[in-house]
Amino acid sequence: MAGKPGSSSRPLRVAIVGAGPSGFYAAGALLQQKEIHVSIDIFDRLPTPYGLVRYGVAPDHQKIKSVTKVYERTVRDSRVRYFGNVGLGEEIVHADLKNYYDQIIYATGASSDKQLNIPGEELAGSFSATEFVAWYNGHPDFADRDFDLSVESVAIIGVGNVAMDVTRILAKSYAELAETDIADYALEKLRDSRVKRIHVLARRGPAQAKFTNPEIKELGELAEADVIINPIDLILDEVSQASLESDRTATRNLETMQELAERGATGKPKQIHFHFLRSPVELCGDRAVKSMRMEVNELHPTESGYITCDGIGRFETLDVGLVFRSIGYRSVPIPGVPFYDKWGIIPNEKGRVTATHKGEVVPGEYVVGWAKRGPTGVIGTNKPDSVETVAAMMEDVKNLTPVTDANAAPGAIVALLKERGADYFTFEDWLKLEAIEDERGKAQGRPRVKFTSEAEMLAAVQK
Ligand code: NAP
């Protein structure tokens, strides 16, 4: 017997599934605590680490991406290893994790999206914003998507920060995009884009918009696009007006929207039109979207203080050739791991996975990030979220059922991966790939030129 799990002779073996922000913050919190000796393996189904920082954060928001330096420090710790290109449900399955790790953390995020559930949603030209975001960020699973940017009018449903990202990317000039790390194929496609009008639909009013202030401000600074807001839409009802008193973001957003409304059209070639109190009710067209029917809404305060909206039976039609629903992400179930379909998350109690919503705790299994709490918050929100889960894990160490010492040996999982023929990516492999991307970027005055296919990534580091 090598010792109790968590001792120096038998460190606690932890698997983290998913190398995005929440996974790295969990690893960081495990390293930081002083009581338990840990040995951590981080898995990701893609060769590349960093999840949404690489494939979600907009390519023109490079500063946000510098957070990867923190994650890099974490993975360089001798107690941490990285195994990229190893998918749960592919090269390894749930039962393997249970056999080789004392504790498992799911940091698998929310890779799918919510549906509008309206007629015509399945027509060609109707997409989720998540697909478009993953495409322009060079996510290997989305690199072959085709968006018809020969249309002149596009609708974006929802007014969160993802909607703002998509709006900006569609509205930016080639010169603006060419200095980012947007995927090469997307840069080329957007260069030839004929999109002129971007209609942004908010089902509620301007005081309920979910975007943050820098994002709406950025729309007012675009080289080739004017923002069009009808000043009448910014006249608030009493309840919305009162809600501003406790909401600084909404107050600032309103001020920015006032400025944009006053400025109006200045003759730039593209226009971003905001439509408040409008819900799409049908996408129309034979095979592809040609127009969108929308219903006018009215706001209703509820007892909880939340302001909801209802259609008033008045309808309008917008001619649009592309529709992006940007109404929120959603996690996807993992075989062998509980899933609460109603909320689209792994059910949990402060990060401890439960068999059902509010059900029994599943020993040894934990969750962090969007898979834990749903798709809300910025990257930094994941830090306290992961710290909470790690605190629960540490509390549970004294009662855990450990894996065998033979399986806990760090070489055991490596042997299993080799036996399965997994071409796993080490962190050193990633550093090699990153250096090539950076080098290619330098040559073009860009932060990096991304590899967008897994086969190319493997070939580049001679796997
Ligand atoms: P979000 O902030 O939750 O926004 C979703 C939007 O969709 C809301 O305007 C919501 O309206 C609307 N919506 C939901 N269901 C709808 C329906 N059935 N019909 C019409 N509209 C509907 O989500 P997100 O934009 O996907 O962003 C996810 C998280 O990532 C957020 O926390 C966001 O701040 C963060 N993020 C941050 C950045 C950044 O920091 N730059 C960038 C991207 C994402 P209601 O309010 O009426 O529900």
Residues whose N, C-alpha, C, O or C-beta is under 5 A from the ligand:
A	BS01	NAP	I157 G158 V159 G160 N161 V162 A163 R203 R204 Q208 K210 S326 I327 G328 Y329 P375 T376 G377 V378
